[in-house]
Amino acid sequence: MPTRAYLRFRNCIGKGNLWLYTVAILLKEGPLHGYGIISRLRALGFNISNVYGYVLLKRMVADGVLAEREESGRKVYVVSEEGLRSYRVAVNEMKNLLKFLEAEP
């Protein structure tokens, strides 16, 4: 049985950082509509509702991480330049954390 510390860790790196997963999905697959992003997050094991998914996307647009665009009459989401910069900084920090955690004493 996982400890509470481990469960907090899982929540923090998982649902607490859905923006990182969302940006990674868009960088790999290109512009997607909201339901496409939500479906891919679910495929990664995140049990999120449609409402929560759309709130997440709207918050990411408001924060400047994503931009909305219209393609073929449908709204799609793309990563903004600011979002890409933030994503790269966050990934670099995670890599540094892993190096620290994996270092032999």
Backbone as JSON, one array per atom type, in Angstrom:
{
  "sequence": "MPTRAYLRFRNCIGKGNLWLYTVAILLKEGPLHGYGIISRLRALGFNISNVYGYVLLKRMVADGVLAEREESGRKVYVVSEEGLRSYRVAVNEMKNLLKFLEAEP",
  "N": [[0.84, -1.18, 0.0], [0.63, 2.18, -0.96], [2.38, 4.94, 0.55], [1.19, 7.95, 2.21], [2.81, 10.06, 1.56], [3.88, 9.25, -0.9], [1.5, 9.22, -2.42], [0.8, 11.93, -2.36], [2.95, 12.91, -3.82], [2.45, 11.67, -6.33], [0.04, 12.95, -7.0], [0.93, 15.57, -7.2], [2.89, 15.54, -9.3], [1.28, 14.6, -11.27], [-1.85, 15.27, -11.68], [-1.54, 17.82, -10.64], [0.11, 19.02, -12.44], [-1.03, 19.13, -14.99], [-0.89, 20.92, -17.05], [1.68, 20.64, -18.13], [1.56, 18.1, -19.31], [-0.44, 18.6, -21.18], [0.72, 20.57, -22.85], [2.87, 19.04, -23.83], [1.46, 17.08, -25.28], [0.27, 18.68, -27.29], [2.58, 19.66, -28.54], [3.62, 17.33, -29.61], [1.54, 16.39, -31.25], [0.38, 18.52, -32.59], [-2.04, 21.17, -33.32], [-5.09, 20.76, -31.52], [-8.54, 20.06, -30.87], [-10.59, 20.79, -27.98], [-11.86, 18.46, -26.85], [-10.29, 16.47, -27.96], [-7.83, 16.86, -26.68], [-8.57, 16.39, -24.02], [-9.33, 13.7, -24.21], [-6.86, 12.52, -24.8], [-5.47, 13.09, -22.46], [-6.94, 11.53, -20.7], [-6.29, 9.02, -21.73], [-3.73, 8.85, -20.82], [-4.15, 8.21, -18.25], [-5.38, 10.01, -16.55], [-8.15, 10.79, -14.72], [-10.32, 12.78, -15.6], [-13.06, 15.03, -15.8], [-15.15, 16.21, -18.52], [-15.9, 18.85, -18.05], [-13.96, 19.73, -16.18], [-11.71, 19.44, -17.8], [-12.17, 21.36, -19.85], [-12.23, 23.68, -18.3], [-9.59, 23.66, -17.41], [-8.27, 24.08, -19.89], [-9.23, 26.64, -20.6], [-8.16, 28.11, -18.47], [-5.46, 27.77, -19.03], [-5.28, 29.2, -21.4], [-5.94, 31.76, -20.45], [-3.75, 32.12, -18.78], [-1.78, 32.42, -20.62], [-0.44, 30.27, -21.68], [-1.53, 28.64, -23.63], [-2.99, 29.21, -26.88], [-5.98, 30.04, -28.61], [-7.34, 29.0, -31.7], [-8.91, 29.07, -34.9], [-9.74, 26.41, -36.98], [-10.86, 25.01, -39.87], [-13.47, 25.69, -39.16], [-13.6, 24.93, -36.52], [-12.69, 25.36, -33.09], [-9.41, 25.21, -32.03], [-6.6, 24.34, -29.99], [-3.38, 25.68, -29.43], [0.11, 25.74, -28.6], [1.42, 28.57, -27.06], [4.05, 31.02, -27.58], [5.01, 31.92, -25.12], [4.06, 29.85, -23.52], [5.58, 27.73, -24.52], [8.15, 28.53, -23.77], [7.87, 28.47, -20.94], [7.29, 25.76, -20.59], [9.69, 24.56, -21.47], [11.48, 25.51, -19.52], [10.36, 24.32, -17.22], [10.62, 21.57, -17.83], [13.39, 21.38, -17.95], [14.0, 21.96, -15.28], [12.86, 19.69, -14.1], [14.5, 17.7, -15.16], [16.92, 18.4, -13.94], [16.22, 17.93, -11.28], [15.82, 15.15, -11.36], [18.46, 14.33, -11.91], [19.68, 15.1, -9.53], [18.26, 13.47, -7.68], [18.98, 10.93, -8.54], [21.65, 10.8, -8.11], [24.44, 9.21, -6.7], [25.18, 8.74, -3.26]],
  "CA": [[0.0, 0.0, 0.0], [1.47, 3.39, -1.04], [2.32, 5.88, 1.66], [0.57, 9.23, 1.89], [3.84, 10.88, 0.91], [3.91, 8.86, -2.3], [0.26, 9.65, -3.05], [0.92, 13.38, -2.58], [3.89, 13.04, -4.93], [1.74, 11.32, -7.57], [-0.91, 14.01, -7.3], [1.69, 16.76, -7.56], [3.47, 15.43, -10.64], [0.22, 14.24, -12.19], [-2.93, 16.24, -11.85], [-1.04, 19.14, -10.31], [0.87, 19.55, -13.57], [-1.68, 18.77, -16.26], [-0.48, 21.84, -18.11], [2.85, 20.08, -18.79], [1.1, 17.02, -20.17], [-1.21, 19.22, -22.27], [1.68, 21.17, -23.78], [3.59, 17.94, -24.49], [0.54, 16.49, -26.26], [0.15, 19.59, -28.43], [3.87, 19.72, -29.24], [3.8, 16.08, -30.35], [0.47, 16.12, -32.2], [-0.1, 19.72, -33.26], [-3.29, 21.74, -32.81], [-6.19, 19.83, -31.23], [-9.73, 20.63, -30.23], [-10.63, 20.52, -26.55], [-12.16, 17.07, -26.52], [-9.13, 15.66, -28.34], [-6.84, 16.98, -25.61], [-9.12, 15.7, -22.85], [-9.24, 12.26, -24.5], [-5.48, 12.08, -24.67], [-5.13, 13.1, -21.03], [-7.56, 10.33, -20.12], [-5.51, 7.86, -22.18], [-2.54, 8.82, -19.98], [-4.54, 7.74, -16.93], [-6.0, 11.06, -15.75], [-9.6, 10.64, -14.67], [-10.86, 14.13, -15.53], [-14.35, 15.22, -16.47], [-15.12, 17.18, -19.61], [-15.96, 20.2, -17.47], [-12.64, 20.05, -15.64], [-10.79, 19.58, -18.94], [-12.37, 22.65, -20.51], [-11.78, 24.71, -17.35], [-8.13, 23.63, -17.51], [-7.85, 24.71, -21.14], [-9.53, 28.08, -20.5], [-7.18, 28.68, -17.55], [-4.18, 27.81, -19.72], [-5.36, 30.32, -22.34], [-5.87, 32.98, -19.63], [-2.38, 32.23, -18.26], [-0.87, 32.66, -21.73], [0.27, 29.05, -22.05], [-2.13, 28.2, -24.89], [-3.76, 30.16, -27.67], [-7.08, 29.44, -29.37], [-7.3, 29.32, -33.13], [-9.98, 28.37, -35.6], [-9.32, 25.62, -38.13], [-11.99, 24.3, -40.48], [-14.68, 25.98, -38.42], [-13.54, 24.42, -35.14], [-11.68, 25.96, -32.23], [-8.34, 24.31, -31.62], [-5.63, 24.93, -29.08], [-1.97, 25.58, -29.8], [1.02, 26.23, -27.56], [1.91, 29.92, -27.31], [5.5, 31.17, -27.39], [5.2, 31.98, -23.67], [3.85, 28.49, -23.03], [6.73, 26.92, -24.91], [9.26, 28.92, -22.89], [7.59, 27.95, -19.6], [7.4, 24.3, -20.68], [11.12, 24.2, -21.53], [12.07, 25.77, -18.2], [9.85, 23.3, -16.3], [11.24, 20.28, -18.18], [14.79, 21.46, -17.53], [14.02, 21.82, -13.82], [12.59, 18.3, -13.78], [15.72, 16.95, -15.48], [17.89, 18.68, -12.86], [15.74, 17.22, -10.08], [16.13, 13.73, -11.54], [19.91, 14.15, -11.74], [19.95, 15.19, -8.1], [17.7, 12.31, -7.0], [19.65, 9.72, -8.97], [23.07, 10.86, -7.75], [24.88, 8.31, -5.62], [25.74, 9.48, -2.1]],
  "C": [[0.89, 1.25, 0.0], [1.3, 4.28, 0.19], [1.62, 7.17, 1.23], [1.56, 10.15, 1.19], [3.9, 10.55, -0.58], [2.65, 9.33, -3.03], [0.26, 11.16, -3.31], [1.86, 13.66, -3.75], [3.2, 12.76, -6.26], [0.76, 12.41, -7.97], [-0.19, 15.25, -7.8], [2.24, 16.66, -8.98], [2.42, 15.1, -11.69], [-0.76, 15.37, -12.37], [-2.49, 17.67, -11.53], [-0.26, 19.8, -11.44], [0.28, 19.15, -14.91], [-1.28, 19.7, -17.39], [0.74, 21.3, -18.85], [2.46, 18.96, -19.75], [0.37, 17.58, -21.39], [-0.27, 19.83, -23.3], [2.44, 20.09, -24.53], [2.72, 17.29, -25.57], [0.46, 17.37, -27.5], [1.45, 19.71, -29.22], [4.08, 18.47, -30.1], [2.79, 15.93, -31.48], [-0.01, 17.32, -32.99], [-1.43, 20.17, -32.7], [-4.39, 20.68, -32.64], [-7.36, 20.59, -30.65], [-9.77, 20.16, -28.78], [-10.87, 19.06, -26.21], [-11.0, 16.14, -26.89], [-8.06, 15.69, -27.26], [-7.31, 16.21, -24.38], [-9.02, 14.19, -23.03], [-7.82, 11.74, -24.33], [-5.01, 12.1, -23.22], [-5.73, 11.88, -20.33], [-6.78, 9.08, -20.49], [-4.22, 7.73, -21.38], [-2.86, 8.44, -18.54], [-5.16, 8.8, -16.03], [-7.51, 10.96, -15.85], [-10.22, 12.03, -14.5], [-12.17, 14.2, -16.29], [-14.17, 16.19, -17.64], [-15.08, 18.59, -19.07], [-14.59, 20.6, -16.94], [-11.64, 20.27, -16.77], [-10.93, 20.92, -19.62], [-12.0, 23.81, -19.59], [-10.26, 24.81, -17.38], [-7.66, 24.37, -18.75], [-8.1, 26.22, -21.11], [-8.52, 28.77, -19.58], [-5.82, 28.78, -18.23], [-4.14, 28.92, -20.76], [-5.22, 31.63, -21.56], [-4.46, 33.21, -19.08], [-1.36, 32.48, -19.37], [-0.09, 31.45, -22.19], [-0.22, 28.54, -23.41], [-2.79, 29.38, -25.59], [-4.86, 29.38, -28.39], [-6.98, 29.91, -30.81], [-8.44, 28.57, -33.79], [-9.4, 27.68, -36.84], [-10.52, 24.84, -38.62], [-13.27, 24.48, -39.67], [-14.71, 25.48, -37.0], [-12.44, 25.14, -34.38], [-10.68, 24.88, -31.85], [-7.38, 25.09, -30.73], [-4.23, 24.67, -29.59], [-1.14, 26.13, -28.64], [1.5, 27.62, -27.97], [3.43, 29.95, -27.14], [5.83, 31.2, -25.89], [5.05, 30.59, -23.05], [5.02, 27.59, -23.33], [7.94, 27.25, -24.03], [9.07, 28.33, -21.49], [7.76, 26.43, -19.55], [8.87, 23.88, -20.66], [11.81, 24.42, -20.19], [11.65, 24.67, -17.22], [10.5, 21.94, -16.56], [12.7, 20.27, -17.75], [14.91, 21.33, -16.01], [13.76, 20.38, -13.4], [13.81, 17.43, -14.07], [16.77, 17.15, -14.39], [17.49, 17.97, -11.58], [16.06, 15.74, -10.19], [17.62, 13.45, -11.38], [20.27, 14.17, -10.26], [19.48, 13.93, -7.37], [18.44, 11.02, -7.34], [21.13, 9.68, -8.58], [23.36, 9.93, -6.58], [25.45, 9.14, -4.48], [27.23, 9.29, -1.98]]
}
